[in-house]
Amino acid sequence: MAQAIEQSIHRDPALFYWILFPITVVMILTGVLRHYATILLASTPKKQELPAVREQRSLIRGINLRNNAYTISPTSFAARKSYMISAYKEGAFLKDPHNRGKAAANPMTDPAAMEGMMGMMKGNMAMMVPQTLIMGWINAFFAGYVIMKLPFPLTLRFKSMLQSGVATRDLDVRWVSSLSWYFLNLFGLQSVFIFILGNDNAANQMAQQVSQMNPGAGVNMFQPGQDPDKVFQSEAENLEVLEHEYILKGVEQRLLDSIQL
C-alpha cells in the first residue's frame, strides 16, 4: 500500500524572526496596554444608596431561597416563603414605593444608565481600536505568508481557520498563514495574560466580549428601564409554585438501610 507523500515547503528561516515573532510580541504588548488603558478609562463606581442595595439584595435573597430550598427544613422554608411572598407583593423592598405601578422611567434619562453606557463605549473603544490597527498592519506587510506548520494532523474543517489570506486549495491544512496566526493569538493568549497581569485582567479579548454583552452582571439585578415591582411579583409567583422537598427527609431510615448486612 502506497504511503501518502508528506507535503513540504521550503521557507525562509527569517520568516520566524520577521513575521511570527513580531506578531506574537505585538499581540502580547497590545493586551498589556489594553489592560492598563481599560483601568485608566474606567470610572470610579458610585456608592449606591441603602434602599437601592436593599432592593437588589432582597431579590437575590428570594432567588437563593428558591434555588437552595432543599437544604432547609419544611418549617423553616414555609416561614421564609411566607415572609418573602408577602413582602414582594406588598412592595416592602422597593426603593421608591411611591412610584409603584407607574411606567418605568426612560433609561436614557437615568444618570446611572448613561454612565454604564459610557463605560461600555470606553471598553469597546479600548478593544476595537488596537485590533483595527494591528489588523491593518498585518494585512499591509504580512498578507499571504505561510509562516509555520503544525506538528499534528488536522481535518479539512480547520483549513479556513488556519489559512486565512492564502487562497490555495491543495495546501496541507497544517500550514498556518500569518493572518491566521494573528487570530490564534487574539483568542489564545489568555494564559500568558494571566501569568503577566493576574487572573483579574482586562487584556483578554474573549473576556472583554463577554463583559460587554452583560456589563451589569453581578452589579445590578435590574436592567435599565425594568420595573422592579414586576420582577418582585414574578419572583413571588415562582416561590408560590415551588414544591419543597427536604434533602434530609427520612435520612435516618436511609442510613440504616445502607448499612444493613
Salt bridges, closest charged atoms under 4 A:
GLU6 OE2 - LYS149 NZ 3.28
GLU6 OE2 - ARG174 NH2 3.62
GLU115 OE1 - LYS46 NZ 3.99
ASP170 OD1 - ARG169 NE 3.96
ASP172 OD2 - ARG174 NE 3.36
ASP229 OD1 - ARG100 NE 3.18
GLU235 OE2 - ARG66 NE 2.84
GLU240 OE2 - LYS89 NZ 2.46
